[in-house]
Every structure is written in structure tokens, then in C-alpha cells.
């Protein structure tokens, strides 16, 4: 389970669950600060964020915080027990 929290500004989000684009995320969606989203996969959750610094992650109850800088788009793959991995998926 990956909890995504948007804070400090808006972030555009696109999500793949177990390698498949999550329903409703074909073109991604923009969320404002304060929004919390939860995604559960059996193998992996991959999140593309348009502003890595405004996006923080909690994976299976472990808070990771933001993994990048504000305004920088990044894609992160969460496939426990492996650590988060940055990918080139867009």
C-alpha cells in the first residue's frame, strides 16, 4: 500500500498498479495541497508526479517523505521489499 500526500502546492499524478495504468489515471490528474491518495497493489505501485517535492510517500506504513524537488517531475516505483526506485516511465 502506497499513500501519496500532496503538500506545499499542487502536483499532477499518474499511477500504475502492478504494471497497469490505474483506472481514472489515463491522462493523470492534478491535485491540490492537502490531498491524500491511497493505492494498493499485489506487486508494485508506480507513481509519476509533476512536482516531486510536493509529493510525499508512505509505503506499507513507513513514511518516506518527498523523494525529490519542487517542480521536478519524477516517476517512482514501489515494489517492497525493494527500496523505491526512480524509473523513466511517463
N, C-alpha and C positions, 0 to 999 in steps of 0.2 A: 504494500500500500504506500502510495506517494501522496503526501499532502503538499499542495502548492499554495503559497501565500503571496499575494501581491501587496507591496507596501512602498511608500515613498514616491509613488507615481504610477502611471498606467503601464501595462505590459500586454503585448499581443502574444497569445499562446496557441500552440498546435500540439496535439498529443497522439502518440501511438501506444496502444496496449497490446502486448505480446506480438509486436511487429505489424499490427493492423491499425490503420487510422481510426481513432475513436469516433463514434457516432457524434455528429454535430461539429466536428473539427476539420472538415474537408478544406476549408479556407482559413482556419484558425479563427480566434475571437479575441477582441480586446477587452481587458478587464481593468477596472479602476482599483486604486489603492484600497485595501480593506477586504478584498475578495479572497475567499479560501475555496479551493477546489480539491477534491479527493479522487484519486484514480487507483484501481486495484487490478493487477494482472497476475496471472499464474507464473509467468516467466520474467516479464520486464515491463517497464513503463519508460517511454522516451518523451521528453518534453522539449519543444522548441520555444524559446522565449525571445521576444523582441527587445527585451531590456533585462539582461541577466542580473544586474544589480538591484532591480525592483522585484525580483522573484526569489523567494526563499523556499527551501525544500525540507521536508521531514520524511524519512524513509523508514517504514516499519517502526515508528516511534522514536527514531534517532534524529534529532534536529541537526541539519547540516548548514542552515542559513543560506545566504546567497552564494553562488559559486562564480560570480563574475562582476563586471562593472555596469553601472547605469548606462543605458542607451546602446549597449553592445549585444547584438543577437547571438545566441549560442544554443546548441542542442545538447542535452544531457541524457544519457542512458542510465537507468537504474535497474540493475539485474542482480539483486542480492544473492549470494553473499559477496559478490564482487563490488569493489568501490565504484562510485559514479565515474562515468567515462564520457568525455566530450566526443561527439560524433559530427559528421558533416551532413547529416540528413537535413533537408529543407522541405 
